[in-house]
Amino acid sequence: MKVLITFILCLFVGQRYSQDSTILKYEKQSDTLVFKLKEKKITDDEKKELKKIAFIIQNYGQNLGDSKGEYKSSLKYINKAIELFTNLRDTLSQANNKKFKGYLLGMLGEYPEAKAETQAAIKLYTLKNVFSGVAVSQFDLCRVYDHEQKIDSAIYYCNLSLNFWKSANNTWRIFNVETMLIHLLTKSKKYDSANFTLKECEKIIENKEIEPRDLSDFYLVLIQLYTVTNQKNLEKLYQKKLNEIEPKAGEYISYYQAS
């Protein structure tokens, strides 16, 4: 058994080293292309390649933060992506990465910087009239305030985001923002409101847009609610549901586990 565990660990470390090495090569290539861009000696094909690399680095960084909870490592790659998209004058991609950077900084406890980055993202989205981006950023601000234990502010931004998605009739977003709202209402001991919101979630839980990870998060916050309200039977029921859905949800660290 020890030999098997050692083998698996070595395999994981080897895969991670290979991924990091590949990204490092892309970073070096991007530095060369950015230099050519600044010198106005870049070809159209090279510019396309630079943008492709920027997305690769962005996606790698987001995966580290979202799925693995490696916030410091993720921040390094997101900063690089912001640098590249800034040089490419891609405003929306800058906004997307600044928004995510705000989330990472919040998880790292750098709250003033987190809010500043997220507000910067909101300004860029507003500049481009991308109000869905504003709503996603409001949700990320909600998470920053939640992590800072400023729950009233978190609820405020959560509701701002929720109102937009309701007006857009986006079922998937509504479900996920309401899941966050249940989490926040539970923390603020507003149990009646939390129960009302979970009933709203239950109305759309069978929607095909709701994925296993969404359900996993939903069950986690219900377990939190039923634990603090001492409803042991419901707590056990949703723990069972969580155990059943986790294999379908795949390997990831839920925000509600990390927060």
CORGI-V268040 format. One record per residue. N is the residue number from 1. RES is the residue in one letter. SS is DSSP state (h for helix, s for strand, l for the rest). OMEGA is omega in radians with two decimals (999 if undefined). NEAR is the number of other C-alpha atoms within 12 Angstrom. Layout:
n:N res:RES ss:SS omega:OMEGA near:NEAR
n:N res:RES ss:SS omega:OMEGA near:NEAR
This chain:
n:1 res:M ss:l omega:3.12 near:7
n:2 res:K ss:h omega:3.13 near:8
n:3 res:V ss:h omega:3.14 near:9
n:4 res:L ss:h omega:3.13 near:10
n:5 res:I ss:h omega:3.12 near:11
n:6 res:T ss:h omega:3.13 near:12
n:7 res:F ss:h omega:-3.13 near:13
n:8 res:I ss:h omega:3.12 near:14
n:9 res:L ss:h omega:3.13 near:14
n:10 res:C ss:h omega:3.12 near:14
n:11 res:L ss:h omega:3.13 near:14
n:12 res:F ss:h omega:3.14 near:14
n:13 res:V ss:h omega:3.14 near:14
n:14 res:G ss:h omega:3.12 near:14
n:15 res:Q ss:h omega:-3.13 near:14
n:16 res:R ss:h omega:3.13 near:17
n:17 res:Y ss:h omega:3.13 near:14
n:18 res:S ss:h omega:3.13 near:14
n:19 res:Q ss:h omega:3.14 near:19
n:20 res:D ss:h omega:3.13 near:23
n:21 res:S ss:h omega:3.12 near:14
n:22 res:T ss:h omega:3.13 near:18
n:23 res:I ss:h omega:3.11 near:27
n:24 res:L ss:h omega:3.09 near:21
n:25 res:K ss:h omega:3.10 near:17
n:26 res:Y ss:h omega:3.13 near:30
n:27 res:E ss:h omega:3.13 near:32
n:28 res:K ss:h omega:3.11 near:20
n:29 res:Q ss:h omega:-3.13 near:24
n:30 res:S ss:h omega:3.12 near:34
n:31 res:D ss:h omega:3.11 near:22
n:32 res:T ss:h omega:-3.11 near:22
n:33 res:L ss:h omega:3.09 near:31
n:34 res:V ss:h omega:3.09 near:33
n:35 res:F ss:h omega:3.13 near:20
n:36 res:K ss:h omega:3.10 near:20
n:37 res:L ss:h omega:-3.13 near:26
n:38 res:K ss:h omega:3.13 near:18
n:39 res:E ss:l omega:-3.13 near:12
n:40 res:K ss:l omega:3.14 near:15
n:41 res:K ss:l omega:-3.07 near:15
n:42 res:I ss:l omega:3.08 near:20
n:43 res:T ss:l omega:3.11 near:16
n:44 res:D ss:h omega:3.14 near:15
n:45 res:D ss:h omega:3.11 near:13
n:46 res:E ss:h omega:3.11 near:22
n:47 res:K ss:h omega:3.06 near:29
n:48 res:K ss:h omega:3.12 near:19
n:49 res:E ss:h omega:3.11 near:23
n:50 res:L ss:h omega:3.13 near:35
n:51 res:K ss:h omega:3.10 near:32
n:52 res:K ss:h omega:3.13 near:24
n:53 res:I ss:h omega:3.13 near:35
n:54 res:A ss:h omega:3.12 near:39
n:55 res:F ss:h omega:3.10 near:32
n:56 res:I ss:h omega:-3.14 near:29
n:57 res:I ss:h omega:3.09 near:39
n:58 res:Q ss:h omega:-3.08 near:37
n:59 res:N ss:h omega:3.11 near:26
n:60 res:Y ss:h omega:3.13 near:33
n:61 res:G ss:h omega:3.14 near:35
n:62 res:Q ss:h omega:3.11 near:34
n:63 res:N ss:h omega:3.10 near:25
n:64 res:L ss:h omega:-3.11 near:29
n:65 res:G ss:h omega:-3.04 near:35
n:66 res:D ss:h omega:-3.00 near:30
n:67 res:S ss:l omega:-3.03 near:23
n:68 res:K ss:l omega:3.13 near:23
n:69 res:G ss:l omega:3.14 near:27
n:70 res:E ss:l omega:-2.94 near:24
n:71 res:Y ss:h omega:3.14 near:31
n:72 res:K ss:h omega:3.12 near:25
n:73 res:S ss:h omega:3.12 near:25
n:74 res:S ss:h omega:-3.10 near:34
n:75 res:L ss:h omega:3.12 near:36
n:76 res:K ss:h omega:-3.08 near:29
n:77 res:Y ss:h omega:3.10 near:37
n:78 res:I ss:h omega:3.07 near:40
n:79 res:N ss:h omega:3.11 near:32
n:80 res:K ss:h omega:3.12 near:36
n:81 res:A ss:h omega:3.11 near:42
n:82 res:I ss:h omega:3.11 near:35
n:83 res:E ss:h omega:-3.10 near:31
n:84 res:L ss:h omega:-3.12 near:40
n:85 res:F ss:h omega:3.06 near:33
n:86 res:T ss:h omega:3.10 near:26
n:87 res:N ss:h omega:3.11 near:27
n:88 res:L ss:l omega:-3.12 near:33
n:89 res:R ss:l omega:3.10 near:20
n:90 res:D ss:l omega:-3.00 near:24
n:91 res:T ss:h omega:-3.09 near:28
n:92 res:L ss:h omega:3.10 near:29
n:93 res:S ss:h omega:3.02 near:32
n:94 res:Q ss:h omega:-3.12 near:36
n:95 res:A ss:h omega:-3.13 near:38
n:96 res:N ss:h omega:-3.09 near:40
n:97 res:N ss:h omega:3.05 near:45
n:98 res:K ss:h omega:3.07 near:45
n:99 res:K ss:h omega:-3.13 near:44
n:100 res:F ss:h omega:3.08 near:49
n:101 res:K ss:h omega:3.09 near:46
n:102 res:G ss:h omega:3.10 near:43
n:103 res:Y ss:h omega:-3.12 near:48
n:104 res:L ss:h omega:-3.13 near:43
n:105 res:L ss:h omega:3.08 near:37
n:106 res:G ss:h omega:3.12 near:36
n:107 res:M ss:h omega:3.11 near:36
n:108 res:L ss:l omega:3.09 near:27
n:109 res:G ss:l omega:3.12 near:23
n:110 res:E ss:l omega:-2.91 near:22
n:111 res:Y ss:h omega:3.11 near:28
n:112 res:P ss:h omega:3.13 near:19
n:113 res:E ss:h omega:3.13 near:23
n:114 res:A ss:h omega:-3.13 near:33
n:115 res:K ss:h omega:-3.14 near:37
n:116 res:A ss:h omega:3.13 near:25
n:117 res:E ss:h omega:-3.12 near:34
n:118 res:T ss:h omega:3.08 near:40
n:119 res:Q ss:h omega:3.08 near:33
n:120 res:A ss:h omega:3.09 near:30
n:121 res:A ss:h omega:3.13 near:39
n:122 res:I ss:h omega:3.12 near:36
n:123 res:K ss:h omega:3.14 near:27
n:124 res:L ss:h omega:3.09 near:29
n:125 res:Y ss:h omega:-3.14 near:30
n:126 res:T ss:h omega:3.11 near:20
n:127 res:L ss:h omega:-3.11 near:16
n:128 res:K ss:l omega:-3.12 near:19
n:129 res:N ss:l omega:3.10 near:15
n:130 res:V ss:l omega:-3.01 near:21
n:131 res:F ss:h omega:3.00 near:26
n:132 res:S ss:h omega:3.08 near:30
n:133 res:G ss:h omega:3.08 near:35
n:134 res:V ss:h omega:-3.12 near:36
n:135 res:A ss:h omega:3.09 near:38
n:136 res:V ss:h omega:3.12 near:38
n:137 res:S ss:h omega:3.08 near:43
n:138 res:Q ss:h omega:3.07 near:41
n:139 res:F ss:h omega:3.12 near:43
n:140 res:D ss:h omega:3.04 near:46
n:141 res:L ss:h omega:3.07 near:47
n:142 res:C ss:h omega:-3.13 near:42
n:143 res:R ss:h omega:3.10 near:46
n:144 res:V ss:h omega:-3.13 near:43
n:145 res:Y ss:h omega:3.08 near:34
n:146 res:D ss:h omega:-3.12 near:36
n:147 res:H ss:h omega:3.11 near:33
n:148 res:E ss:l omega:-3.11 near:25
n:149 res:Q ss:l omega:3.00 near:21
n:150 res:K ss:l omega:-2.89 near:20
n:151 res:I ss:h omega:3.13 near:28
n:152 res:D ss:h omega:3.10 near:25
n:153 res:S ss:h omega:3.11 near:27
n:154 res:A ss:h omega:3.13 near:33
n:155 res:I ss:h omega:3.13 near:37
n:156 res:Y ss:h omega:-3.11 near:25
n:157 res:Y ss:h omega:3.07 near:32
n:158 res:C ss:h omega:3.13 near:39
n:159 res:N ss:h omega:3.06 near:30
n:160 res:L ss:h omega:3.13 near:29
n:161 res:S ss:h omega:-3.11 near:36
n:162 res:L ss:h omega:-3.14 near:35
n:163 res:N ss:h omega:3.12 near:25
n:164 res:F ss:h omega:-3.07 near:26
n:165 res:W ss:h omega:3.05 near:28
n:166 res:K ss:h omega:3.12 near:22
n:167 res:S ss:h omega:3.11 near:16
n:168 res:A ss:h omega:-3.13 near:16
n:169 res:N ss:l omega:3.13 near:15
n:170 res:N ss:l omega:-3.01 near:22
n:171 res:T ss:h omega:-3.10 near:28
n:172 res:W ss:h omega:3.13 near:27
n:173 res:R ss:h omega:3.13 near:31
n:174 res:I ss:h omega:-3.11 near:38
n:175 res:F ss:h omega:-3.08 near:37
n:176 res:N ss:h omega:3.10 near:41
n:177 res:V ss:h omega:3.09 near:42
n:178 res:E ss:h omega:3.03 near:42
n:179 res:T ss:h omega:3.08 near:46
n:180 res:M ss:h omega:-3.11 near:45
n:181 res:L ss:h omega:3.07 near:46
n:182 res:I ss:h omega:3.12 near:42
n:183 res:H ss:h omega:-3.09 near:43
n:184 res:L ss:h omega:3.13 near:40
n:185 res:L ss:h omega:3.07 near:34
n:186 res:T ss:h omega:3.14 near:33
n:187 res:K ss:h omega:-3.12 near:31
n:188 res:S ss:l omega:3.08 near:23
n:189 res:K ss:l omega:3.06 near:20
n:190 res:K ss:l omega:-2.95 near:22
n:191 res:Y ss:h omega:3.11 near:25
n:192 res:D ss:h omega:3.12 near:16
n:193 res:S ss:h omega:3.10 near:22
n:194 res:A ss:h omega:3.12 near:30
n:195 res:N ss:h omega:3.09 near:26
n:196 res:F ss:h omega:-3.12 near:19
n:197 res:T ss:h omega:3.14 near:33
n:198 res:L ss:h omega:3.08 near:33
n:199 res:K ss:h omega:3.06 near:19
n:200 res:E ss:h omega:3.10 near:22
n:201 res:C ss:h omega:-3.10 near:32
n:202 res:E ss:h omega:3.13 near:23
n:203 res:K ss:l omega:-3.07 near:16
n:204 res:I ss:l omega:-3.02 near:26
n:205 res:I ss:l omega:-3.13 near:26
n:206 res:E ss:l omega:3.13 near:16
n:207 res:N ss:l omega:-3.06 near:19
n:208 res:K ss:l omega:3.13 near:13
n:209 res:E ss:l omega:-3.11 near:18
n:210 res:I ss:l omega:-3.03 near:26
n:211 res:E ss:l omega:-3.13 near:24
n:212 res:P ss:h omega:3.13 near:29
n:213 res:R ss:h omega:3.09 near:31
n:214 res:D ss:h omega:3.12 near:38
n:215 res:L ss:h omega:3.12 near:36
n:216 res:S ss:h omega:3.10 near:36
n:217 res:D ss:h omega:3.14 near:38
n:218 res:F ss:h omega:3.14 near:40
n:219 res:Y ss:h omega:3.10 near:40
n:220 res:L ss:h omega:-3.10 near:37
n:221 res:V ss:h omega:3.06 near:40
n:222 res:L ss:h omega:3.07 near:46
n:223 res:I ss:h omega:3.08 near:34
n:224 res:Q ss:h omega:-3.11 near:33
n:225 res:L ss:h omega:-3.07 near:38
n:226 res:Y ss:h omega:3.07 near:29
n:227 res:T ss:h omega:-3.07 near:23
n:228 res:V ss:h omega:3.10 near:21
n:229 res:T ss:l omega:3.03 near:21
n:230 res:N ss:l omega:3.06 near:15
n:231 res:Q ss:l omega:-2.95 near:16
n:232 res:K ss:h omega:-3.11 near:17
n:233 res:N ss:h omega:3.11 near:15
n:234 res:L ss:h omega:3.08 near:20
n:235 res:E ss:h omega:3.13 near:23
n:236 res:K ss:h omega:3.14 near:21
n:237 res:L ss:h omega:-3.09 near:19
n:238 res:Y ss:h omega:2.99 near:28
n:239 res:Q ss:h omega:3.09 near:27
n:240 res:K ss:h omega:3.11 near:18
n:241 res:K ss:h omega:3.11 near:23
n:242 res:L ss:h omega:3.13 near:26
n:243 res:N ss:h omega:-3.12 near:21
n:244 res:E ss:h omega:-3.06 near:18
n:245 res:I ss:h omega:-3.04 near:23
n:246 res:E ss:h omega:3.12 near:26
n:247 res:P ss:h omega:3.13 near:15
n:248 res:K ss:h omega:-3.11 near:17
n:249 res:A ss:h omega:3.14 near:21
n:250 res:G ss:l omega:-3.08 near:18
n:251 res:E ss:l omega:3.06 near:18
n:252 res:Y ss:l omega:3.08 near:25
n:253 res:I ss:l omega:-3.13 near:24
n:254 res:S ss:l omega:3.04 near:27
n:255 res:Y ss:h omega:-3.04 near:33
n:256 res:Y ss:h omega:2.96 near:32
n:257 res:Q ss:h omega:-3.03 near:20
n:258 res:A ss:h omega:-3.03 near:23
n:259 res:S ss:l omega:999 near:25
